[in-house]
Amino acid sequence: MSATGSILGSIGQTPLIALDRLTSGLPGRILAKVEYLNPGASIKDRIALAIIERAERAGLLTPGRPVVELTSGNTGTGLAIVCAVKGYHFIAVMSEGNSIERRRMLAALGAEVVLVPQAKGSYPGQVSGDDLQLVEVRTQQIVQERNAFRADQFHNISNVEAHEFGTGEEIWQQANGQIDVFVSTVGTGGTFTGIARRLKYYRPTIRAYAVEPAGAPALAGKPITDLRHKIQGAGYGMPLPLWDSTLVDGYLTVTDDEAISVARQLACREGAFAGFSSGANVAAALHLLRSLPGTTIVTTLNDSGLKYLSTDLFP
């Protein structure tokens, strides 16, 4: 086994596992990409590395210039890791509604954490689009005040490309092309767009389903009744510049209770300790498997359950 030059060499090439215990007795299979095995314990490490290296190549990021980003915690953690290795000061701007584990991890990695109070009526642990807008305003202020490079994950094409040519390509190869359906929650839109685009490049008949919180099916064009859901990093109920609706074959919704129940089952039946959005992904996949017998569905386990121990996900 050869050594890599730094921890950055461990980003990507995560395993694809079969959730055969959860699907026992069901007419099909679910494969899950274990993204919490990235060094920052989430799928967002991939885009963090891609964004920083693209900015360096383009001359947009030079030694001594700080990096700033709006984050729910996972992209920030990835950026903190990349910036630590490359020597950039990183400023993470996040809502107070995100779990405390995320902000502590950021600080431990050397990031400067700027917390933004939640919007009126919001609940701790449930970050809404209104909360995110407040974080956006503060992020823009810091960019101007500090002459910082902004990673800008909601607009940066590297977000999509990291998943198209990284995650999506890996999934196709690891599954030997034996995929019928792709299912994913949507945050920035980068994961869904990148992976769906790559899988459909190889086989256009693969169906891709977008998963949204039950109270916020904005992408499906349905009324938003409650943005105060618990699926952190998804379902913001706001326009997504990187979103490509032409890749979508259908929309699904998942309740908080469904996401929590399946996340707990993942832990105690599959030994896969993952967070809210992972539970939502697998809950949606299980629903689809019952209505699409004989199919192989692929999804992602986005981040680690260790990031939610202060929440009600794992009592």
Sequence and secondary structure as in RCSB ss.txt:
>XXXX:A:sequence
MSATGSILGSIGQTPLIALDRLTSGLPGRILAKVEYLNPGASIKDRIALAIIERAERAGLLTPGRPVVELTSGNT
GTGLAIVCAVKGYHFIAVMSEGNSIERRRMLAALGAEVVLVPQAKGSYPGQVSGDDLQLVEVRTQQIVQERNAFR
ADQFHNISNVEAHEFGTGEEIWQQANGQIDVFVSTVGTGGTFTGIARRLKYYRPTIRAYAVEPAGAPALAGKPIT
DLRHKIQGAGYGMPLPLWDSTLVDGYLTVTDDEAISVARQLACREGAFAGFSSGANVAAALHLLRSLPGTTIVTT
LNDSGLKYLSTDLFP
>XXXX:A:secstr
    SSGGGGSS   EEE TTTTTTSSEEEEEEEGGGSTTSBTTHHHHHHHHHHHHHTTSS TT  EEEE SSHH
HHHHHHHHHHHT  EEEEEETTS HHHHHHHHHTT EEEEE   TT BTTB  HHHHHHHHHHHHHHHHHHT EE
  TTT THHHHHIIIIIHHHHHHHTTT  SEEEEE SSSHHHHHHHHHHHHH TT EEEEEEETT  TTTT    
    S TTS   S  TT  GGG SEEEEE HHHHHHHHHHIIIII   B HHHHHHHHHHHHHHHHSTTEEEEEE
E BBGGGGTTTTS  
